[in-house]
Amino acid sequence: MAITADKPQTTRTSVEGVLTTPLAQIVFMDTPGIHRSDTLFNKRMMESVRAALDGRDLLIFLIDASADFEDRDTHAVDLVKKSETPCIAVLNKIDLVKEKALLLPLIEKYRVLHEFVEFVPVSALTGAGLEELTTLIVARLPEGPAYFPADHLTDQPERFLAGELIREQVLHLTRQEVPHALAVVIENWQDTPKLTRIQATIYVEKDGQKAILIGAKGAMVKRIGTEARKEIEALLGRQIFLELFVKVRPGWRENVEFLNALDWRSMVGREVDK
């Protein structure tokens, strides 16, 4: 339901995912990562994080077990403490930690910062520890009715998911300064009996970033489109015709009008060229 990449701030808006089991229904809300805001766009992401913390039954604080503890981690824990909601600390990527005993000092650093209700080592890649984590989550949820049908997975519209899958391929295939400076807008969506036609624009801030995305003789944007189309087809279960454009919008992360014209939940552009 949410894209992944080896870069910070991959998640830009809160994404809902629903897991229904024979015992319970869990509504997950995946938020942007906690970070210090240096642009208007980043500040808006952090506003969505704070809003998502309100009124929750349980928080899951995700820790990269393969990374060293840094000062910014203390800042992230402070935000969790302010919520006063029970929180499970989940140490992910334990498949990258050869000596499991090395997890103990890391756990201790977080233990002195906050009274987490549990520490759970997991690997999202291999699935190790996920069943235990699910059991612990269910044990702490209040009793109540199921809010969604059993086959409901997310509240995110198809346009949003398609836009995110395009952005995910850019994150995977490009480096340098491109990832944080791009936005994807679904400009047109047309369903026909045989396929769905999608036109999307990738916005960047500089001409050099546009050149990187287009690549030599259009090779990069073609590759991005091919890989994104495969992912969108797998998600939607139908044939997709995807057309990509790349445009430069200088300083869009600080442009109030541009940010207001973008609906980040549906990825629909409204008068973005003004």
Summary of the structure (lengths in Angstrom):
residues: 274
radius of gyration: 20.0
end to end distance: 31.7
largest distance: 58.7
contacts: 766
relative contact order: 0.13
helix: 40%
strand: 22%
